[in-house]
Amino acid sequence: MKNFKNYMNEKFGSIPMDNDSLRWLLDNERNTNPQDEAKATDVPITVDELKRAVQKGKPNKAPGGDGVSQDFFKTNWSTIKYELLEVVNQTYIYGQISDNQKHRMIVCVPKKPRSMWPEDFRHLTLLNADLKLLSRILAIRIRTWLSTLLHPRENCGIHDHNIFDAIAGVS
């Protein structure tokens, strides 16, 4: 227990912490990687998961560097679903990312007319749509068991929770 106190003091400066508080903290540590959830994230992506991710994509969004948009996936779903599934699973399961998938494009969009200075522009990073699909699928997977990982008073990242829930929990 003294080592933990020393570590905390070195890392964050002097923190008043009595032994009872420290014991409570260590006894109430939550499991950060439950076995069932870890196994659930290691399975290949299914056609249903991919379809749900494609349907959740917002229309009329700018395409990435490859020129493919979410609208393309929606419009051509019946034709490309298995090839797209193969690409997404190759990226997810085997970590095989092509150079084209790694390519990002930064676009500077003016915030006001006659923009002249860097702060007058909004910088947008355009990612390829297949990587957006993969991140959406992973977010959906994680969301299902996020509440088991987080303390009930933690609000960040939990669907339908916001800053007002955090403030209400303080009072």
N, C-alpha and C positions, 0 to 999 in steps of 0.2 A: 504494500500500500504506500510505503514511503517513496518507492520508485515512481509511482504514478504521480504523487504530489510533486516530486522534483521535476518530472517531465512537464507537467502543467505549468509550474512556476517558470521553468526555462522557456517554454513555448509562448506563454501568454503573460508573463510577469506574475507578481505575487497575487494569488487568488485566495481569499479567505475560504478555507474548507475544513470543516471539522471531520472527525472520523465517522460520525453517524451519517453525514451527508454523502461522504465518499462511499460508505458501505451501501447506502440506498442506491446510489448511482450504479455501482457495480452489480448489485442484486437485480436491478430492474433493466439491465441492458437487454435490448431486444435482439432476437436472432436476425442477423443481417442478410442471410442467404439460406432460406428454408429449402430443404432438399427437394420437395415436390415442385416448388416454383422454379428452382434451378433446372430441374429436368424438363419442365414445361417449356422453358425458353430454348432448349437445345434441339427440339424436334424441328424437322423441316416445315416450311410454310405450306399451308394447304391452299387449294384453289378457292375455297370459301373465304379464307382470311384475305387472300389477295383481292377477291371480288369486293369484299366489304371495304377494303382500303381504296380501291379504285372508285367505288361509289361515293365514298366520303370526300374525295378530292373536289375542290371548288372549281367551278367552270371559269373560263376566260382568264386563266392565270398565264403568266409569261412562261415560255418553255425555257429549258436549260440550254447549255451549250450544244447539246445534240439536236436541238430543234423539236424535241418531242414534248408534248404537253399532256396534262391530265385528260383533256378533252379527247386526245387521240386514243388513249386507253379505253375510255368510256365508249367511244364511237365504234371501235374495232374489237371490242372485248371478245366476241364469239370467235373471231379469227386468230387472235394473238394470245389468248389466255394461257395456253400450255407453254409457249415459247417464253412469255413473260415470267411465268412461274419458274421455269428453268433458270432464267437469268437472275431472278431475285434469290433463289435458293443457292445458286453458285456463289453469289455474293455473301449471303448470310452464313451458310453452313461451312463453306470451304475458304471463305475470305478472299475469293478471287475477284478482284476489282480491276477492270480494264482501265487503260489510260484515259479513255473517253469518259468513263464514269467518274474519274477523279477530277476531271476538268470542271472548273467553276468560272463563272463570268461575273464580274462586278460592273454594275451599271449605275451611273450617277444621274439621278432624276432631279431636275431643279425644283426647289420648294416654292420659288416665287419667280415672277418674270425678271429678266435681266440679271440672272444669278451670275456672280463674278467670283465669289470666294468659296473655298471648300465647305464652309459651314452653311452655305446657301443650297447645298445639294443633299439629297437623301441617297445613301449608298445602299444598293440592293445587291445581294449575292444570289445569282441564279444557279440552282443546282439541277442536275438531271432528274427527270421525273421518276425514274426507277429507284433512285436513292430516297426520294421523298416517300414513295410507296413503302419501301422497306422500313423507314423510320416510323411511318404511321402504323404499320403492322406491329412493330415492337412496342410502340406506345400503347396500343390496344392490349397486347399481351401483358405488359407490366401493370397496366391499370387494374386488371382483375384481381391482383393480389397485393397491390401497393398498400392497402389499408392494414394488411397483416404485418408489414415491415415497419410502418411508421407508428409513432406514438399517437394516441387519439387527439392530442393537442397540436400535432403538426398538420399544417394546412397546405403547404406548398406542393403542387403537383397532383393534388387530389381533385378529381372532377367534382364540380359544384361547390367547391370550397373557395373562399376568397379572404381578403384581408379583414372583412367585417367579422367573419367567423373567428379569426385569430384574436381580434380585439374583444369580442364577446367572451372568449375563453379566458382572457386575462382578468376581467372584472368578476 
